[in-house]
Amino acid sequence: MNVRSMSSSTGTQALILAGGRGERLYPLTAFRPKPAIPFGGVFRIVDFTLSNCLNSKLDRVALLTQYRHEVLHDYIRQRWSELWKTGGKDSHQLVCLAPAAGRRYRGTADAVFQNLAVVDSAKPEYVLILSGDHVYEMDYRELLSRHVATNADVTIAAIEYPIADATHFGVLEVNKDFRVTGFEEKPLNPRGLPLQIHMALVSMGVYVFKRDVLIRNLVENCQSAVGYDFGHNIIPALIDSARVYAYDFRDEMKGEPRYWRDIGTIDSYHDASMDLVRPEPLFNPYRENRWHSGPASFHNGPHVCGGAHVALSVLSPGVRIERDSSVEQSVLMPGVRVGPGARIRRAILEEGVQIPADFQVGWEIEYDRKLYTVSPKGVVVVSEMPKLSEPVLPYSLQEKTIAGFKSDMRRKVRRHAA
């Protein structure tokens, strides 16, 4: 079968789950949903899934939105609607679907269930369920081709993942043909791969369903109030009653898993951002015109003044870094200004934040915890301009205060020993 023509010849409806609140990404999600968070300077997280759809020639795509949905709807209308048309999608408009008035989506499966009218009207042969908060590149036609070749009822895109982190995902067990024989959502003790016990095969939250299989199981679960989630309810119930296969998201030439990041926490957001600025980036969305991004509200690129030092950092449009300041391993969102002499390390600065002269962020974590959000790995998130009325000291005074505190402690220890 010709992979390149398969999706258009059979008819596929893609539904992007884009309504998550993203509590673990707070405060980046205080005023926007997860998919609308800026990423990589010029992108929003949702741009990667939408670009995959566009590049895969999928002609029916809808985003299912909920939390702060107006923000995402505005972004799609301002940027993606016209791009979708110029990409050859004139016959099918890119649409955003929030819950009906007075209702809410009770889970990932319920979001699709409440929009079955879209599936019924299009009558596609297959339904592709995607997530709007992942960073990766996939030609969905290859996934669809695998689904057809195995005559699967459901195909789950899966990837090898370190077992220490697999507790955050659905974990699959498969036979030699990659038919799924077991599935457990977010297990406390994930089962490792037979030949690589330190790795597990995890679900990417990307599914292909035969349309009738999807509708029947959504009705049986959501309409009957049995459950509302794909990972917790729909997929486990299908393992023994349907043909469920895994699609191994793997680079066969390199013999290793392809790049995929789930942006679910402050640390995962920072880690994925740092992947972009390595000397040899693990993922490079700037290398070619395959990735589409929204228009920056600032027309100028980042500006670094003389004497400033910047290393391994993501700088967005409209950023200005003043003289004698230092920025390391950080993400500066659009419109950020770093004042003269300020020092920033392992931090995320929200859109429009202005750091006063001589301030430091990320150098004394316990001190930062009193003022900002600090992740488990020590990434500091500054979501608003530091207030001069707060007990925040310029870094030169902070260093003297800390040095004085340590000196006092040493004197106390010596007196106690005496």
N, C-alpha and C positions, 0 to 999 in steps of 0.2 A: 504494500500500500504506500502511496505517495504521502509522506508525512506533511509536506508543505501544503497540500490541497485538502487534506483529510477533514480539518475542522470546518471548513466552509461547505464541503460537500455533504456532510452528515447533519450539520446544524448543532451548535452548542450555545447554551445560555450560560454566561459567567456571572456569578454573584459574589461581590466582594464584601466581606464582613468588616465594617468600618465604624462600628458604633461603640467601641469599648471606652470606658471611663479612664482606664489607665492609672489606677490609684498608686501603683508602685513607681510611676514616673512623675508623681507630684514633686515639685510644683510646676513642672513643664506642662502638665495637663490641667492647670487651674482654670485656664480660659480657652482651651482648645482640646479636641479629641486627639488620641494617640496618632492617627494617620496624618494629622495636619502639623505635627511637630517638624520644625526645620531640621534638615539633615544635610551634612556635606557642604554647607555654605549656600548652595543654590537650589537645593531640592526640598521637598516635603517627603516624609516617609512613604506616603501613599503613591508617590510618583513611580516607584519601582514596580509595584504590581500593575499599575495602569500602563506603564511602558511595556511590560511583558505582554499584556493583553494586546496592545497596539502592534507590537512587533510580531506577535503570533497570529495576526490577522483575524482576531476574534471580532465579530461584528455585532454581538449582542452582549452588552455589559451593563450591570446595574450595581450601584453601591448601596448597601443597607446601613443606614446611619442612625444614630440615636443621641448619645451624649454630645452636647454642644454642636448639634448637627448643622446649625446655621453657618458656623465657621467653615466647615468642610464644603457645604453647598455653595457658599460664595466663592471659595477657591476653585472648585470644579467649574463653576459658571464662568469665572473670569479668565481661567487659563485653559482648561481642558476641553470645554465645549467646542471652541473654534479649532483647536488642534485635532480633535476627534474627527471633525468634518474634513479638514485638509488631509487627514490620514486615510481618507477613502471610506469613512463610516457614515456617509450622508443618509443612507436608508434607515439606520438605527441610531437614535440619539443616546448619548451617554446620560443615564438618569441616576438621581439620588433618591432613595426611598426611606423616609423616616417613618416611625410608627404612626398609625392613624391617631387622630385626636383622642386623648384620654387613655391611650394604650401604651404599652412598653414592651420591648423585646425581653423575654425572660431567660434567654440563652441563645447560643449560636444557632441551634436548630430551629428554635422558635422564630428567630428573625427571618429565616427562609420560609417557614410555615406561614407566617403572616403575609408573605409576598408570593404565595403560590399562584396568584392571578397572573403574575408576570410569566411564570413557567407555563401555565395553561394557555395563555394567549399566544406565546411564541411556539409552543409545541415542539421544543427541540428534542433531538434524540438523546442528548447528554446534557447534564448540568454540572458545571465546574464551580466548585466552592473554593473561594480564595480568602486570604487574610490581607487586610490593608496596612499591617504594621510590621512587615518583614522586608529585609533588604537582601535581594538575590536576583539572579538572572536565570530565567527558564523559558524555553520555548514550549509553551503548553501543547503544541501540536505533537511533540514527542510523547508527552504524557498521555494524550488522547489516543495516539497510535498504539501505545502499550495496552491501554484499556480495551481497545477493539481487538487487538491480537489475542488477548487472553480470554475474550468473551466474559469479562468481569462484570459483576453487578455494581461493584464499587472498587475503585483504585485509590490507594492512599499514597501520596508522595512521601517518601521517607528518606532519612539521611543518618549516617553513622555519626554518633555524638558521644562525647565523653560521659561515662556512666555517672560520674560525680555530679553532673548537671542535668541528668536525664529525669530527675524527679519533677521537673517543671513541665514535662511533655507527656504525651501518650507514647507508650513503649510497645513495640510490635515484636511478635515472634513469627518467623516465616519458615517454610520448608525450602527445599532446594530449587523449586520453581518460583519462589517468592509469593506463594499463596500464603495469606495471613492465617496463622493457626492460633494466635493468642494476641490479646490487646488489653493493656491496663493503663488507665489514665492517671498520670502523675503518681506513680507508685512510690512508696517509701523506700523500697529496696528493688530497684530496677534490675531486670535480668540482662546480663551481658551477652554479647555475641559468642557463639561457641568457640571460635578461633581467636577472638579478641575480647577477653573478659572485661577489659577496662573500657570497652566501648559498648554502646547500646544502639539499636535501630529505633529512631524516634519519628513520630509523625510530624510533618511540617504544617499540619493544619490545612492541607490542600487536598481536595477530594474530587474525583469524578464519579458521578452516579448515572446509571440508566434512569431516565426520567420516571418511569413507572415505579421503580424500586424506591426512589427518593420520596415520591408523593405518598406511596403506601406506608412507608415507615414514619414519615412525619405525622401523618394522620393518626397512626397507631400510638405514637408517643406523645405528641404535643396536644392533639385534640382530646386525647383521653387523660391528659395530665400525668402521664407516666414519667416523663422527663423532657427536658428542653434543650439538651446540649448534645452536640455531635460526639465529643470525646467521652463523656460520661454515660451516655444513653444509646444513641443511634448506632455507633460503630461496634461497641461490645455485643449488642444484641444481634448483629448481622454475621458475626464470625462463624457461627455454627449453622446458619440458615441460608447463607448466600455465598456467592463466589466473590470473595474479597481478596484482592491482590495488592502488593506493594510495588511502587515504582521507585527503584533505587536511584536517588539523585546523586550521580557519581560521574566523575570525569574518567572515562575509560582509558583515555590516552595517558593520563598521569597516574591512574590507579589509586585515586583518592577521592573523598567526598568533595563535591563542588561547594562554592561559597554560599552560605545561608546564615542570616542572623535574625533572630527573633528579638525585636526591640521592646522588651517588656519591663525593664528596670532602668534606673539611672546608670548603674554600672554597665549593663549591656549596651545602652545608648553610647556611653563614653568609649567602651571597648570598640564598638563598631566604627565610631568616628576616628579613633586612633588607627584602625586598619587602613584608612584612606591616606594617611600621611606617613606611613612607613617608607623607608628608602625603596623597598620593593612592595608596593601595596598588595594586600591580599585581595582587594576588590577595587577596581578603578573605573568609576562611572564617568570620568572626564576624558577617557581615551578616544571615544568616538561618538558619533551623533545618534546613539541608540537610546539615550536616556533623556527624557523630556522633563522640564522643570517649569515651575510657575514663575511669573514675572516678579522680580525683586521690587519692593516698594522704594528702594534706594537705587538711583541710577548709576552711582559711582561704585567702583570696586573697593576693596579694602585698601587703606592707606597706612603705611608704616613710616613714621618720621625717623629722621636721622638719629642715630644713637640708641634706638630701640632694638631689643633682641626678641626674636620670635623663633621658636623651635617646636616642631611636631605638633602643630595646632591647626585647627580649621578656622579660617577667617571668612566671614560672610560679607556680602555687599554692604557698603555703608559703614563698615568698621573703621575706626581711627585709633591708632596706637601712638601715643605721644612720645616725645623724646625721653630717652634714658629709662624707659619702662621695659619690663620683661614679661613675656608670655610663653609658657611651656606646657605642653601636653594638655591643651585646653580647647574648648569649643566656644567661639564667640559668634553669637547669632547676629542677624542684621541690625545695624544701627548702634552697636556697642561702641563706647568710647572708653579707652583706658588712659587715665591722666598721667602727666609726667611723673616719672620715678616710681610708678606703681609696679607691684610684682604679682603676677598671677601664675599659679601652678596647679595642674590637675583640677581644673574648674570648668564649669559650664555657666556662661553668662547669658542670661535671657535677653530677648530682643529689647533694644533701647536702653539697656542698663548703662550707667555711667559710673565708672570707678574714679573716685577723687585722687588727686595727686598724692603720691607717697603711700597709698594704701597697699596692703598685701592681702591676698586671698590664697589659701591652700598651703601656707607655710607652717601654721600652728593649728592643727586640726581641732584640738579640744577648744581652743579659743573660737574657731569658726563655728563650732556646733552651737554656740550660744546665739549666733546671729543668723545662720543660714541652714539649709538642708545639707547634710553630709551623708553620703552613701556608705554602705558597709565596707567598701574598698577605699573610702577616703576621698571620693570625688565631691567637691563643694559646688553646690548650685546656688548662684546668686540670681534671684528672680526679680529683685527691685533694687533701685539705687541705694547704696548704704546711706543711712541718715547720720548727719553730723552730730545730731543730738544723742545718738547711741554711744555707748562707751567704747567706740572704735578708735584705736590709735594708729597714727602713721607707723609704717613698719619699723622705722628707725627707733621710735619710742617703744614699740612693742618689744623689739630685741633687747633694749636696755632693761625694760621691766622684767622680761623673762630671765635675762642674765642675772639681774638683781635677786629675783626669786630663788634661782638656783644657788646663788652665792649665800643667801640667807639660810637655805636648807643645809648647805655644806657646813656652815658655822654651827647650826643647831646639832648636826650629827656629831661634829667634833666635841662640842660641849657635853653631849650625852655620853660619848665614849670616855671622856675624862672623868 
